[in-house]
């Protein structure tokens, strides 16, 4: 049976015990998952390892777990994907964080664009959503979520390869490169595979403004498209993350 996975913000050492007093986590273990002394779980803490742990005590006030062993996690993704998402409606932005975390995104950069309807986000809730998505999907490192910034400021220090997503861009399929004779997708040589750090800029519900498109052009940021369909922002983010990380 697959063990449940949980993120904890504490140091974990194999062969030692760990004591936890986080009321929310204790409630989740006791009331939601019905765990008890003797049960085992997987713990991770933003390192490259995950740990098998057994409850020696689980009450409403505290839990004590024996750390049975540690295992270096398998590398999660071959690319480091950063999603620069214009702030959109709360539920839709949360959906992007949840689903793109499951797919394997490494970081989210909320950006304030000219047509952003909102200027702020509930960062605490976004971090919780990212944590739960990491627990569910098998990630051992939580994605980074930056504070909202203006578009120009958000990409100022990014040292990877940047792309912007727009309806009139070069088709994403054209970036896949040339495959071998067997047409095996893993053997394709695509520009996206040239760097391990990729940034995708995704606009708000109203799309990018002419001024922003000119900014991208001046910065030499390549414009790509997912086809003729007009996608909602959250659909576009999930689709491009899937193509880059799972394709």
Steps between C-alpha positions, in 0.01 A plus 500: 500500500630844411579709805357850537752781453527816710717809490642628829716805553744332739837331487470122458776249582480127431517291818372785718153597613313816415235680703224697328250739660344657188127493584389500135725206415399312815134546412565378146679189625250414772163607359543490123733205446413317824864423570617365834810373681672234294398644163767613253517808276748667266639838607693753290640842583619673182823301486597238241380222731179349625470310827295204617366570850291303751273655761591409858250757630214688336265716703309826457794692649808335354645222290828313538637309203802274469691565177560151365701579187576759235507472123636741243217595273513434130560817298153638442536689172768559239402865465449775755177673401415847632147623434465878477123527528311828482273527800153374414192410703585334831355154433659480158843605625475240776413236241816589306716462812337168593511331160835637383658394830370147442646507149838610634536880479788631709385858563211743457548872443170693526527804277302822483433575135311791345176303475520321834163532673654429840825620654542265797469138606457298818858378519442283807224310323709458184785351704257259666364392161853446370589296808196273467560456126862403570390247760251346261724487193819363652716814485765544769553873451229762519482745210607855576225762487616860465316809616308677220713739294464721195571317175832672430627447854396132514734392219784738582730242661374184331799315352318233299340489157183709483194452279171684490175323417275681251251413228715633215826335604700227332322164546642308794513188283758668277738523796508124541788467255586208275451142624698191411390255229280312745333831587561431867403809704774451757760536224370831368736796522290797597608854597315454831742220588803730461462643846393357830327821604194616308265790568154530346315833512121463494265796475177586682142445382523800267831396348821698460484868409676640192751669730582169667537323165745771395689451828534126428626581151761742631618242753530234232250273676373234262123491450335158481144382445304188588292515181192671368286443809453794735577350841418635843810602695479206739451253214798643315725476807411137566529407132844657445633352827383155387664536158832618641528268800305192394526511122 
